[in-house]
């Protein structure tokens, strides 16, 4: 019975992965390896027939219905809407072996209606792509909170939370130093903790070098033989709901689902309708 279930799971994985990859847009061709570039260049030379203006046999065979993937083109064009579904993106990512990294599958960045375009339309009076303190009316400290890079103006980059944002990259490096210094893990670095970080890096010296700081920030990691779960194991977790629901959550502008939840002791319940007209943050998913 267990073997039959494994066979069914493997067949389902193969079918779903094939469909997801077929719907995904084709990737760019990769350059040949260094050892094969000379051979590739030799094969790329035009044949005598091609030089004379006659199509080469391989070129003629590559046109029309003989070209590989030609039959999938109409299907891909008509089903682009399906390729945008999160479930298809996840299966395609698992089939490619991308894993569960941020930006892969349905682990994408969040969306918001209150973005830079929304704020600029309301506050950028001179429409110069920047909001000055005079253009933004609000309580004390409001402008400073939005001016993320503290350059005195609010711009589109202050709202960019993607992995390519310079601020996000700088913040990741700052948090790395902060975690190494925050020995008490209370979210604050005291003068004593900062001094202890210096002493660990200096190792008895009166100064530290860039290599000393690197050794403290990036200590050797223990060797691990675990390569992570295979794509088939991840797909089984997807089928059982361990990686999330196959149903997408509401998008920006959609109606939020009405629900009623009880407190942990069961003495009180909360429904979304009770908070109409008030700012509400809904977190869809599991918190472990």
C-alpha positions as a Markdown table, in Angstrom:
| # | Residue | x | y | z |
|---|---|---|---|---|
| 1 | Unk | 0.0 | 0.0 | 0.0 |
| 2 | Unk | 2.8 | 2.4 | 0.9 |
| 3 | Unk | 4.6 | 1.6 | -2.3 |
| 4 | Unk | 1.4 | 2.3 | -4.3 |
| 5 | Unk | 1.0 | 5.6 | -2.6 |
| 6 | Unk | 4.6 | 6.5 | -3.4 |
| 7 | Unk | 4.0 | 5.6 | -7.0 |
| 8 | Unk | 0.9 | 7.8 | -7.2 |
| 9 | Unk | 2.8 | 10.7 | -5.5 |
| 10 | Unk | 5.6 | 10.4 | -8.0 |
| 11 | Unk | 3.3 | 10.3 | -11.0 |
| 12 | Unk | 1.3 | 13.3 | -9.6 |
| 13 | Unk | 4.6 | 15.2 | -9.0 |
| 14 | Unk | 5.8 | 14.5 | -12.6 |
| 15 | Unk | 2.5 | 15.6 | -14.1 |
| 16 | Unk | 2.2 | 18.8 | -12.0 |
| 17 | Unk | 5.8 | 19.7 | -12.6 |
| 18 | Unk | 5.5 | 19.2 | -16.3 |
| 19 | Unk | 2.4 | 21.3 | -16.6 |
| 20 | Unk | 3.9 | 24.1 | -14.4 |
| 21 | Unk | 7.1 | 24.2 | -16.4 |
| 22 | Unk | 5.2 | 24.2 | -19.7 |
| 23 | Unk | 3.2 | 27.2 | -18.5 |
| 24 | Unk | 6.2 | 29.0 | -17.2 |
| 25 | Unk | 7.9 | 31.4 | -19.7 |
| 26 | Unk | 11.0 | 29.9 | -21.3 |
| 27 | Unk | 14.3 | 31.0 | -19.8 |
| 28 | Unk | 17.2 | 32.6 | -21.6 |
| 29 | Unk | 19.6 | 30.3 | -23.3 |
| 30 | Unk | 22.8 | 29.7 | -21.2 |
| 31 | Unk | 26.2 | 30.3 | -22.8 |
| 32 | Unk | 28.2 | 27.1 | -23.4 |
| 33 | Unk | 30.9 | 26.1 | -20.9 |
| 34 | Unk | 34.5 | 27.3 | -21.5 |
| 35 | Unk | 35.6 | 23.9 | -22.7 |
| 36 | Unk | 32.9 | 23.8 | -25.4 |
| 37 | Unk | 33.0 | 27.3 | -26.7 |
| 38 | Unk | 35.5 | 26.5 | -29.5 |
| 39 | Unk | 33.3 | 23.6 | -30.6 |
| 40 | Unk | 30.2 | 25.8 | -30.4 |
| 41 | Unk | 31.9 | 28.5 | -32.5 |
| 42 | Unk | 32.8 | 25.9 | -35.1 |
| 43 | Unk | 29.2 | 24.7 | -35.2 |
| 44 | Unk | 28.0 | 28.2 | -35.6 |
| 45 | Unk | 29.9 | 28.8 | -38.8 |
| 46 | Unk | 27.6 | 29.0 | -41.8 |
| 47 | Unk | 27.5 | 26.0 | -44.1 |
| 48 | Unk | 28.2 | 26.4 | -47.9 |
| 49 | Unk | 24.4 | 26.1 | -48.5 |
| 50 | Unk | 23.6 | 28.8 | -46.0 |
| 51 | Unk | 26.3 | 31.1 | -47.4 |
| 52 | Unk | 24.7 | 30.7 | -50.9 |
| 53 | Unk | 21.3 | 31.8 | -49.5 |
| 54 | Unk | 19.8 | 28.3 | -49.2 |
| 55 | Unk | 18.3 | 27.4 | -45.8 |
| 56 | Unk | 20.3 | 24.8 | -43.8 |
| 57 | Unk | 18.5 | 21.5 | -43.1 |
| 58 | Unk | 18.5 | 22.1 | -39.4 |
| 59 | Unk | 17.3 | 25.6 | -39.8 |
| 60 | Unk | 14.4 | 24.5 | -42.1 |
| 61 | Unk | 13.5 | 21.8 | -39.6 |
| 62 | Unk | 13.3 | 24.3 | -36.8 |
| 63 | Unk | 10.4 | 26.2 | -38.4 |
| 64 | Unk | 6.7 | 25.6 | -37.9 |
| 65 | Unk | 5.2 | 22.6 | -36.4 |
| 66 | Unk | 8.5 | 20.7 | -36.4 |
| 67 | Unk | 10.1 | 23.1 | -33.9 |
| 68 | Unk | 10.2 | 21.6 | -30.4 |
| 69 | Unk | 7.6 | 23.3 | -28.1 |
| 70 | Unk | 5.7 | 24.8 | -31.1 |
| 71 | Unk | 2.5 | 23.0 | -30.0 |
| 72 | Unk | 2.7 | 24.5 | -26.5 |
| 73 | Unk | 2.8 | 28.1 | -27.8 |
| 74 | Unk | -1.0 | 28.6 | -28.3 |
| 75 | Unk | -1.6 | 26.9 | -24.9 |
| 76 | Unk | 0.9 | 29.1 | -23.2 |
| 77 | Unk | -0.6 | 32.3 | -24.7 |
| 78 | Unk | -4.2 | 31.3 | -23.8 |
| 79 | Unk | -3.3 | 30.2 | -20.2 |
| 80 | Unk | -1.0 | 33.1 | -19.1 |
| 81 | Unk | -3.5 | 33.8 | -16.4 |
| 82 | Unk | -2.9 | 30.4 | -15.0 |
| 83 | Unk | 0.8 | 30.9 | -15.0 |
| 84 | Unk | 0.4 | 33.8 | -12.7 |
| 85 | Unk | -1.3 | 31.7 | -10.1 |
| 86 | Unk | 0.7 | 31.2 | -6.9 |
| 87 | Unk | 0.2 | 27.4 | -7.0 |
| 88 | Unk | 1.6 | 27.1 | -10.5 |
| 89 | Unk | 4.6 | 29.3 | -9.5 |
| 90 | Unk | 5.3 | 27.1 | -6.5 |
| 91 | Unk | 5.1 | 23.8 | -8.4 |
| 92 | Unk | 7.4 | 25.3 | -11.1 |
| 93 | Unk | 9.9 | 26.5 | -8.5 |
| 94 | Unk | 9.9 | 23.0 | -6.9 |
| 95 | Unk | 10.4 | 21.4 | -10.2 |
| 96 | Unk | 13.3 | 23.6 | -11.0 |
| 97 | Unk | 14.9 | 22.9 | -7.6 |
| 98 | Unk | 14.7 | 26.5 | -6.5 |
| 99 | Unk | 13.8 | 25.5 | -3.0 |
| 100 | Unk | 11.8 | 27.7 | -0.6 |
| 101 | Unk | 13.9 | 30.8 | -0.8 |
| 102 | Unk | 12.4 | 34.3 | -0.7 |
| 103 | Unk | 11.2 | 35.4 | -4.1 |
| 104 | Unk | 10.6 | 31.8 | -5.2 |
| 105 | Unk | 7.3 | 30.2 | -5.8 |
| 106 | Unk | 4.6 | 32.0 | -3.8 |
| 107 | Unk | 7.1 | 33.4 | -1.3 |
| 108 | Unk | 6.9 | 36.8 | -2.9 |
| 109 | Unk | 7.1 | 40.3 | -1.4 |
| 110 | Unk | 4.1 | 41.8 | 0.1 |
| 111 | Unk | 1.7 | 44.2 | -1.7 |
| 112 | Unk | 0.2 | 47.4 | -0.4 |
| 113 | Unk | -2.2 | 50.0 | -1.6 |
| 114 | Unk | -0.5 | 52.8 | 0.4 |
| 115 | Unk | 2.7 | 52.9 | -1.6 |
| 116 | Unk | 4.8 | 55.7 | -3.0 |
| 117 | Unk | 2.5 | 56.5 | -5.8 |
| 118 | Unk | -0.4 | 56.9 | -3.4 |
| 119 | Unk | 1.5 | 59.2 | -1.1 |
| 120 | Unk | 3.0 | 61.2 | -4.0 |
| 121 | Unk | -0.4 | 61.8 | -5.5 |
| 122 | Unk | -1.6 | 63.3 | -2.3 |
| 123 | Unk | 1.5 | 65.2 | -1.0 |
| 124 | Unk | 3.9 | 65.9 | -3.9 |
| 125 | Unk | 2.5 | 69.3 | -4.7 |
| 126 | Unk | 5.2 | 70.4 | -7.2 |
| 127 | Unk | 5.4 | 66.9 | -8.7 |
| 128 | Unk | 9.2 | 66.8 | -8.6 |
| 129 | Unk | 9.4 | 63.2 | -7.4 |
| 130 | Unk | 10.2 | 64.2 | -3.8 |
| 131 | Unk | 8.2 | 65.2 | -0.8 |
| 132 | Unk | 9.6 | 67.9 | 1.4 |
| 133 | Unk | 8.7 | 68.4 | 5.1 |
| 134 | Unk | 6.6 | 71.4 | 4.1 |
| 135 | Unk | 4.5 | 69.3 | 1.7 |
| 136 | Unk | 3.8 | 66.6 | 4.3 |
| 137 | Unk | 1.4 | 67.6 | 7.0 |
| 138 | Unk | 1.3 | 65.4 | 10.1 |
| 139 | Unk | 2.3 | 64.9 | 13.7 |
| 140 | Unk | 5.8 | 65.4 | 15.0 |
| 141 | Unk | 8.1 | 62.6 | 13.9 |
| 142 | Unk | 5.8 | 61.5 | 11.0 |
| 143 | Unk | 8.1 | 62.8 | 8.3 |
| 144 | Unk | 11.2 | 61.3 | 9.9 |
| 145 | Unk | 9.6 | 57.9 | 10.0 |
| 146 | Unk | 8.9 | 57.9 | 6.3 |
| 147 | Unk | 12.2 | 59.5 | 5.4 |
| 148 | Unk | 13.9 | 56.1 | 5.7 |
| 149 | Unk | 17.4 | 57.1 | 4.5 |
| 150 | Unk | 17.3 | 60.4 | 6.3 |
| 151 | Unk | 18.3 | 62.6 | 3.4 |
| 152 | Unk | 15.7 | 65.3 | 4.2 |
| 153 | Unk | 13.2 | 64.2 | 1.5 |
| 154 | Unk | 10.8 | 61.4 | 0.9 |
| 155 | Unk | 11.3 | 59.6 | -2.4 |
| 156 | Unk | 10.3 | 56.3 | -4.1 |
| 157 | Unk | 13.4 | 54.5 | -2.7 |
| 158 | Unk | 12.1 | 55.1 | 0.8 |
| 159 | Unk | 9.3 | 52.7 | 0.0 |
| 160 | Unk | 11.4 | 50.1 | -1.7 |
| 161 | Unk | 11.5 | 46.9 | 0.4 |
| 162 | Unk | 12.8 | 44.6 | -2.3 |
| 163 | Unk | 16.0 | 42.6 | -2.0 |
| 164 | Unk | 17.7 | 45.0 | -4.5 |
| 165 | Unk | 17.1 | 48.0 | -2.3 |
| 166 | Unk | 20.3 | 49.6 | -1.0 |
| 167 | Unk | 18.6 | 50.3 | 2.3 |
| 168 | Unk | 17.5 | 46.7 | 2.7 |
| 169 | Unk | 21.0 | 45.5 | 2.1 |
| 170 | Unk | 22.5 | 48.0 | 4.5 |
| 171 | Unk | 19.9 | 47.1 | 7.1 |
| 172 | Unk | 20.8 | 43.4 | 6.8 |
| 173 | Unk | 24.5 | 44.1 | 7.4 |
| 174 | Unk | 23.6 | 46.4 | 10.3 |
| 175 | Unk | 21.4 | 43.7 | 11.9 |
| 176 | Unk | 24.3 | 41.2 | 11.5 |
| 177 | Unk | 26.6 | 43.4 | 13.6 |
| 178 | Unk | 23.7 | 44.1 | 16.0 |
| 179 | Unk | 23.0 | 40.4 | 16.6 |
| 180 | Unk | 26.6 | 39.7 | 17.4 |
| 181 | Unk | 26.8 | 42.6 | 19.9 |
| 182 | Unk | 23.4 | 42.0 | 21.5 |
| 183 | Unk | 24.5 | 39.3 | 23.9 |
| 184 | Unk | 21.3 | 39.5 | 26.0 |
| 185 | Unk | 19.0 | 39.3 | 22.9 |
| 186 | Unk | 16.8 | 42.1 | 24.3 |
| 187 | Unk | 16.9 | 44.1 | 21.1 |
| 188 | Unk | 19.3 | 46.7 | 22.6 |
| 189 | Unk | 23.0 | 47.0 | 22.6 |
| 190 | Unk | 24.4 | 48.5 | 25.8 |
| 191 | Unk | 27.8 | 50.2 | 26.2 |
| 192 | Unk | 29.1 | 47.1 | 28.0 |
| 193 | Unk | 27.9 | 44.8 | 25.2 |
| 194 | Unk | 29.5 | 47.0 | 22.5 |
| 195 | Unk | 32.8 | 46.9 | 24.5 |
| 196 | Unk | 32.6 | 43.1 | 24.9 |
| 197 | Unk | 32.2 | 42.8 | 21.1 |
| 198 | Unk | 35.4 | 44.9 | 20.6 |
| 199 | Unk | 37.3 | 42.7 | 23.1 |
| 200 | Unk | 36.2 | 39.5 | 21.4 |
| 201 | Unk | 37.3 | 40.9 | 18.0 |
| 202 | Unk | 40.6 | 42.3 | 19.4 |
| 203 | Unk | 41.6 | 39.1 | 21.2 |
| 204 | Unk | 43.9 | 40.9 | 23.6 |
| 205 | Unk | 45.0 | 43.7 | 21.3 |
| 206 | Unk | 44.3 | 47.4 | 21.6 |
| 207 | Unk | 42.9 | 47.6 | 18.1 |
| 208 | Unk | 41.0 | 45.5 | 15.6 |
| 209 | Unk | 41.5 | 44.9 | 11.9 |
| 210 | Unk | 39.0 | 44.2 | 9.2 |
| 211 | Unk | 39.8 | 40.5 | 9.4 |
| 212 | Unk | 39.3 | 40.5 | 13.2 |
| 213 | Unk | 35.8 | 42.0 | 12.7 |
| 214 | Unk | 35.1 | 39.4 | 9.9 |
| 215 | Unk | 36.0 | 36.6 | 12.2 |
| 216 | Unk | 33.5 | 37.8 | 14.9 |
| 217 | Unk | 30.7 | 38.5 | 12.4 |
| 218 | Unk | 31.1 | 35.3 | 10.4 |
| 219 | Unk | 32.3 | 32.5 | 12.8 |
| 220 | Unk | 32.9 | 29.0 | 11.3 |
| 221 | Unk | 29.6 | 27.1 | 10.9 |
| 222 | Unk | 29.4 | 23.4 | 11.9 |
| 223 | Unk | 29.5 | 21.0 | 9.0 |
| 224 | Unk | 26.1 | 19.6 | 8.0 |
| 225 | Unk | 25.5 | 16.6 | 5.8 |
| 226 | Unk | 21.8 | 17.5 | 5.4 |
| 227 | Unk | 21.2 | 18.8 | 1.8 |
| 228 | Unk | 17.6 | 19.7 | 2.6 |
| 229 | Unk | 14.5 | 18.0 | 1.4 |
| 230 | Unk | 14.2 | 16.7 | -2.2 |
| 231 | Unk | 11.7 | 18.3 | -4.6 |
| 232 | Unk | 9.5 | 15.2 | -4.2 |
| 233 | Unk | 9.4 | 15.6 | -0.5 |
| 234 | Unk | 8.6 | 19.3 | -0.8 |
| 235 | Unk | 5.8 | 18.4 | -3.3 |
| 236 | Unk | 4.4 | 15.9 | -0.8 |
| 237 | Unk | 4.4 | 18.7 | 1.8 |
| 238 | Unk | 2.6 | 20.9 | -0.7 |
| 239 | Unk | -0.1 | 18.2 | -1.2 |
| 240 | Unk | -0.6 | 17.8 | 2.5 |
| 241 | Unk | -0.8 | 21.6 | 3.1 |
| 242 | Unk | 2.4 | 21.9 | 5.0 |
| 243 | Unk | 3.7 | 24.5 | 2.6 |
| 244 | Unk | 0.5 | 26.5 | 2.6 |
| 245 | Unk | -2.9 | 26.4 | 1.1 |
| 246 | Unk | -3.6 | 25.9 | -2.6 |
| 247 | Unk | -6.1 | 28.7 | -2.3 |
| 248 | Unk | -4.7 | 32.2 | -2.6 |
| 249 | Unk | -5.5 | 34.9 | 0.0 |
| 250 | Unk | -7.3 | 38.1 | -0.9 |
| 251 | Unk | -5.3 | 40.5 | -3.0 |
| 252 | Unk | -5.0 | 44.3 | -2.7 |
| 253 | Unk | -8.5 | 45.8 | -3.2 |
| 254 | Unk | -10.4 | 42.5 | -2.6 |
| 255 | Unk | -13.0 | 42.1 | 0.2 |
| 256 | Unk | -11.5 | 40.6 | 3.3 |
| 257 | Unk | -13.2 | 37.3 | 4.4 |
| 258 | Unk | -15.7 | 37.6 | 7.3 |
| 259 | Unk | -14.7 | 35.4 | 10.2 |
| 260 | Unk | -15.3 | 34.9 | 13.9 |
| 261 | Unk | -12.5 | 33.7 | 16.1 |
| 262 | Unk | -12.5 | 32.8 | 19.8 |
| 263 | Unk | -9.9 | 33.7 | 22.4 |
| 264 | Unk | -7.6 | 31.0 | 23.8 |
| 265 | Unk | -9.9 | 30.5 | 26.8 |
| 266 | Unk | -13.1 | 30.5 | 24.8 |
| 267 | Unk | -14.7 | 33.3 | 26.8 |
| 268 | Unk | -14.8 | 35.9 | 24.0 |
| 269 | Unk | -15.0 | 36.0 | 20.2 |
| 270 | Unk | -13.9 | 38.5 | 17.7 |
| 271 | Unk | -15.4 | 39.1 | 14.2 |
| 272 | Unk | -14.0 | 41.2 | 11.5 |
| 273 | Unk | -17.2 | 43.1 | 11.2 |
| 274 | Unk | -16.6 | 44.6 | 14.6 |
| 275 | Unk | -13.6 | 46.5 | 13.3 |
| 276 | Unk | -15.2 | 48.2 | 10.3 |
| 277 | Unk | -13.8 | 51.7 | 9.8 |
| 278 | Unk | -10.7 | 51.0 | 11.9 |
| 279 | Unk | -7.2 | 50.0 | 10.8 |
| 280 | Unk | -6.9 | 46.3 | 10.9 |
| 281 | Unk | -3.9 | 44.0 | 10.2 |
| 282 | Unk | -4.8 | 40.5 | 9.0 |
| 283 | Unk | -2.0 | 37.9 | 8.9 |
| 284 | Unk | -2.9 | 34.9 | 6.7 |
| 285 | Unk | -0.8 | 31.8 | 7.5 |
| 286 | Unk | 0.6 | 30.0 | 10.5 |
| 287 | Unk | 2.7 | 31.5 | 13.3 |
| 288 | Unk | 5.0 | 28.9 | 14.9 |
